[in-house]
Amino acid sequence: MANYLTDKKIPSPRKLIGAKNAGSVWHETAVKLILLNRHYTGDLVQGRSSVDRSNKLFHQEKGYKPRQQVDESKWFVVENAHPPIISHEEFAAVQDRMAVKARTGFGGRGKKSLFAHLAYCAHCGKGMNYKNDREGYVCATYQKRGRKGCPSHFIRHDELKKSVLVDLRQLSVNVLDQNSLVEKALKKASEKSNQAVSELKANQKKMQQLQQEQLELVRAMTRKMIDDDTFQMSNAALKEEQHTLKERATILETVVSQGEAKERIMQQFREEVRRFAELQIDDEEALR
């Protein structure tokens, strides 16, 4: 559904309120909030959340008071307050379907693929997910958004394994040229670390912008410039984007940390290359 709204160029909730740096892509969180909103049935629902005034530490750190969800039995509901967009029966059917989907969510197959968290799409940079039925890896973005998100990148597991083995064997052949090999590895690690530092700075700047947008959103809510539903949808979209940035920052910080220790790693690498030249690596357990 999020892909459909994005493809049809329907403005996102943040676009409608004129938020800074508002994207044109719909997120699953925003769609879910709309599907859970009873206002579209013609009912006026208020009091679904309240301000927690007791958490003063949160207020000092964030600059605004936290909100907490209120039990549905305590909501203020006025039925048939305005013309409905959908019927109560349609709304109830959607809630039932969402509840079933939540209970039957996919929990994984339990078997970790050989190149899990190692294979990445060359086009968009996202991870490649292993598909049992195809015995290979597919771009995660393509899985989520189709060709409009990223071309269909696919590689069979056996082909990737063969390519990795060829590279590893070539590495062992070059064991006599260890110094040159280590220098190249050091240079590559340094370049990757520097790129990570630059991206991390941009990430931090973007996070500050989102925090400012969140503060402006709270002010708009406080001044009653927007209603509670608009606040919830916009705030959810901001939180999702912040969560994505935090996850990326964690990865970047790890890259930088590894770069700082590259001298020690390269010394170990030199020794491993020497040992590797004497090994026969053909099975997956050895590769792991």
Phi and psi in degrees as a GROMACS rama.xvg file:
@    title "Ramachandran Plot"
@    xaxis  label "Phi"
@    yaxis  label "Psi"
@TYPE xy
-63.1933  -39.9134  ALA-2
-63.5564  -39.9824  ASN-3
-62.5309  -46.2441  TYR-4
-64.3441  -38.2309  LEU-5
-66.4704  -44.9281  THR-6
-64.1624  -34.5582  ASP-7
-82.4748  2.40831  LYS-8
58.5253  34.5995  LYS-9
-73.4606  127.98  ILE-10
-59.5223  136.365  PRO-11
-74.2286  162.673  SER-12
-55.0552  -39.1191  PRO-13
-69.0557  -31.1171  ARG-14
-64.5654  -40.7425  LYS-15
-64.8716  -33.1033  LEU-16
-92.6619  3.53713  ILE-17
71.5104  32.8017  GLY-18
-67.7607  147.555  ALA-19
-67.0048  142.155  LYS-20
56.6426  28.3061  ASN-21
-67.8609  130.13  ALA-22
-86.201  167.439  GLY-23
-98.3442  0.877103  SER-24
-93.1564  130.637  VAL-25
-80.6095  142.236  TRP-26
-109.531  152.953  HIS-27
-60.2165  -33.0362  GLU-28
-62.9584  -43.4859  THR-29
-64.456  -41.4873  ALA-30
-63.3831  -41.0388  VAL-31
-63.2734  -40.8248  LYS-32
-63.4348  -36.6462  LEU-33
-67.0621  -42.6681  ILE-34
-66.0813  -24.0725  LEU-35
-92.4007  0.15093  LEU-36
-88.4493  114.625  ASN-37
-73.309  -12.8291  ARG-38
-58.5563  -30.0239  HIS-39
-72.2555  -9.60474  TYR-40
-90.2017  -0.770335  THR-41
98.4501  -3.89374  GLY-42
-88.5055  142.847  ASP-43
-97.104  117.879  LEU-44
-120.386  122.796  VAL-45
-131.842  163.947  GLN-46
77.5107  24.8176  GLY-47
-76.1734  -17.8494  ARG-48
-145.496  160.568  SER-49
-140.669  159.665  SER-50
-83.0674  130.473  VAL-51
-89.8562  101.907  ASP-52
-86.0599  -6.34254  ARG-53
-83.0118  -23.0138  SER-54
-86.487  79.9732  ASN-55
-72.0294  -31.0533  LYS-56
-63.7956  -42.4347  LEU-57
-59.9481  -43.3762  PHE-58
-61.5064  -41.2601  HIS-59
-67.0902  -38.9987  GLN-60
-77.6859  -40.2288  GLU-61
-95.9849  -24.4436  LYS-62
90.0791  2.29725  GLY-63
-150.049  161.31  TYR-64
-85.0355  139.444  LYS-65
-71.0803  152.675  PRO-66
-110.429  146.405  ARG-67
-127.993  146.619  GLN-68
-73.9995  143.278  GLN-69
-104.907  141.494  VAL-70
-59.2314  140.553  ASP-71
-57.5139  -29.5132  GLU-72
-66.6995  -17.0303  SER-73
-104.1  5.53935  LYS-74
-69.8861  155.386  TRP-75
-99.3867  112.133  PHE-76
-120.798  128.775  VAL-77
-118.003  108.764  VAL-78
-75.3489  148.392  GLU-79
52.9168  43.2372  ASN-80
-79.4385  -22.3782  ALA-81
-153.818  164.702  HIS-82
-59.6238  132.848  PRO-83
-79.555  154.662  PRO-84
-96.388  -35.7243  ILE-85
-130.925  161.352  ILE-86
-81.9383  163.444  SER-87
-63.4294  -33.6855  HIS-88
-66.4073  -41.639  GLU-89
-65.4724  -40.7437  GLU-90
-62.968  -44.0545  PHE-91
-63.4442  -38.2359  ALA-92
-63.9702  -39.687  ALA-93
-64.097  -42.0265  VAL-94
-63.6471  -39.4051  GLN-95
-64.7118  -41.8449  ASP-96
-66.9297  -39.2077  ARG-97
-66.6254  -36.9143  MET-98
-65.7915  -40.947  ALA-99
-64.4285  -43.3997  VAL-100
-62.741  -37.757  LYS-101
-66.0325  -35.5732  ALA-102
-74.8868  -27.0561  ARG-103
-108.501  25.3265  THR-104
-61.1843  148.136  GLY-105
-70.5499  130.39  PHE-106
-111.831  11.4019  GLY-107
90.9627  161.457  GLY-108
-98.2642  -2.64904  ARG-109
84.818  -15.3732  GLY-110
-105.002  122.525  LYS-111
-85.4766  128.856  LYS-112
-73.4936  158.297  SER-113
-59.8854  -40.4969  LEU-114
-105.408  25.8204  PHE-115
-60.4438  132.441  ALA-116
67.1533  12.2667  HIS-117
-119.096  -33.6058  LEU-118
-90.728  129.836  ALA-119
-129.128  149.07  TYR-120
-68.184  130.058  CYS-121
-71.8677  -19.199  ALA-122
-88.5717  -50.2779  HIS-123
-110.085  -12.5772  CYS-124
86.3464  -1.74605  GLY-125
-79.7058  163.385  LYS-126
-67.8067  156.836  GLY-127
-100.185  125.132  MET-128
-94.4161  135.428  ASN-129
-78.5491  133.516  TYR-130
-115.45  115.711  LYS-131
-59.8398  -41.04  ASN-132
-68.9503  -22.5468  ASP-133
-107.02  -7.29399  ARG-134
53.261  47.0112  GLU-135
-167.503  -171.829  GLY-136
-114.017  136.05  TYR-137
-122.498  142.893  VAL-138
-58.5176  131.266  CYS-139
-64.8826  -36.3621  ALA-140
-65.4082  -41.3316  THR-141
-62.6649  -39.5493  TYR-142
-61.2441  -36.7258  GLN-143
-85.2785  -41.4799  LYS-144
-120.229  -0.586508  ARG-145
75.7973  -164.259  GLY-146
-65.0318  -21.8607  ARG-147
-72.9748  -20.8855  LYS-148
-89.6754  -39.172  GLY-149
-168.088  142.625  CYS-150
-56.6007  155.138  PRO-151
-74.4775  97.1678  SER-152
-92.5813  123.843  HIS-153
-141.121  139.379  PHE-154
-142.641  134.207  ILE-155
-69.3648  147.762  ARG-156
-59.0652  -44.0487  HIS-157
-63.8822  -36.9719  ASP-158
-67.8948  -42.0998  GLU-159
-66.259  -43.6333  LEU-160
-60.2363  -43.0729  LYS-161
-62.1254  -42.7308  LYS-162
-63.6062  -41.6408  SER-163
-64.3276  -41.571  VAL-164
-64.15  -38.8959  LEU-165
-61.6683  -43.404  VAL-166
-65.1906  -40.6665  ASP-167
-65.7051  -40.5379  LEU-168
-68.2306  -36.9236  ARG-169
-64.3205  -34.0976  GLN-170
-63.2532  -40.369  LEU-171
-69.9763  -31.416  SER-172
-64.0925  -32.4148  VAL-173
-88.302  18.1376  ASN-174
-61.3434  -29.2589  VAL-175
-69.6986  -20.3781  LEU-176
-104.258  46.6645  ASP-177
-61.3067  -43.8421  GLN-178
-59.3067  -46.2045  ASN-179
-64.0641  -39.6968  SER-180
-62.6535  -44.8132  LEU-181
-65.6641  -39.703  VAL-182
-62.0907  -42.0997  GLU-183
-63.806  -41.4642  LYS-184
-65.3485  -40.2618  ALA-185
-62.5317  -43.5003  LEU-186
-63.6494  -42.7253  LYS-187
-65.3108  -41.539  LYS-188
-64.3859  -39.3645  ALA-189
-65.2788  -42.8373  SER-190
-62.2372  -43.0204  GLU-191
-64.3365  -39.5057  LYS-192
-65.6526  -42.6166  SER-193
-65.0252  -39.9097  ASN-194
-63.5112  -38.6887  GLN-195
-65.6305  -39.453  ALA-196
-62.5947  -44.0885  VAL-197
-64.0339  -43.8109  SER-198
-67.4672  -34.8112  GLU-199
-65.0118  -38.8268  LEU-200
-63.5988  -43.7687  LYS-201
-64.695  -37.1595  ALA-202
-61.7397  -45.0078  ASN-203
-64.539  -38.6208  GLN-204
-65.155  -42.2128  LYS-205
-64.6599  -38.9979  LYS-206
-62.2395  -40.8058  MET-207
-63.2661  -38.4073  GLN-208
-64.4537  -41.3037  GLN-209
-67.0778  -37.2244  LEU-210
-64.3406  -37.5375  GLN-211
-67.4625  -40.2994  GLN-212
-62.6124  -39.4878  GLU-213
-64.0656  -39.7521  GLN-214
-65.0349  -41.5869  LEU-215
-65.8518  -34.9799  GLU-216
-65.6371  -41.5002  LEU-217
-64.3723  -40.9121  VAL-218
-63.0987  -40.5664  ARG-219
-63.7895  -37.0677  ALA-220
-67.9282  -43.4214  MET-221
-62.2061  -38.7019  THR-222
-85.5738  5.43967  ARG-223
60.9669  32.5268  LYS-224
-80.8814  -21.0823  MET-225
-135.317  157.028  ILE-226
-88.1101  175.614  ASP-227
-63.4574  -38.3374  ASP-228
-66.5652  -43.2643  ASP-229
-61.9829  -39.7733  THR-230
-62.618  -46.2508  PHE-231
-62.612  -44.2088  GLN-232
-65.6625  -46.1244  MET-233
-66.6511  -41.8893  SER-234
-65.1234  -38.6838  ASN-235
-64.1441  -40.8718  ALA-236
-64.4943  -39.9692  ALA-237
-64.387  -43.3649  LEU-238
-63.8935  -38.5075  LYS-239
-64.9601  -41.7261  GLU-240
-66.7687  -38.5848  GLU-241
-64.0871  -39.9403  GLN-242
-62.0857  -42.0816  HIS-243
-62.591  -42.1529  THR-244
-65.5501  -39.6037  LEU-245
-64.7052  -40.9105  LYS-246
-63.3473  -42.0155  GLU-247
-66.7166  -38.5385  ARG-248
-62.4684  -38.4061  ALA-249
-61.9189  -41.8718  THR-250
-64.4561  -44.3436  ILE-251
-64.9278  -40.8265  LEU-252
-62.7093  -34.8509  GLU-253
-66.8776  -41.4216  THR-254
-61.6978  -44.5281  VAL-255
-63.2514  -43.5646  VAL-256
-61.3015  -40.6276  SER-257
-66.8632  -35.335  GLN-258
-64.4645  -35.7418  GLY-259
-66.9559  -24.2253  GLU-260
-102.713  18.2214  ALA-261
-64.5879  -32.622  LYS-262
-59.9424  -48.147  GLU-263
-65.2855  -39.8778  ARG-264
-64.8525  -40.9729  ILE-265
-66.8741  -32.7096  MET-266
-64.6415  -42.3328  GLN-267
-66.1188  -37.9644  GLN-268
-62.1258  -41.9717  PHE-269
-58.4875  -41.2313  ARG-270
-70.5506  -38.546  GLU-271
-65.5617  -37.1293  GLU-272
-61.9422  -41.463  VAL-273
-62.4532  -42.46  ARG-274
-70.953  -36.7762  ARG-275
-63.4659  -33.0762  PHE-276
-59.6144  -19.6779  ALA-277
-100.194  0.184223  GLU-278
-101.156  157.868  LEU-279
-116.115  104.95  GLN-280
-107.291  104.481  ILE-281
-126.363  -26.8422  ASP-282
-97.0151  158.884  ASP-283
-67.4095  -32.5713  GLU-284
-63.6863  -38.8183  GLU-285
-66.1781  -39.1557  ALA-286
-64.118  -37.8181  LEU-287
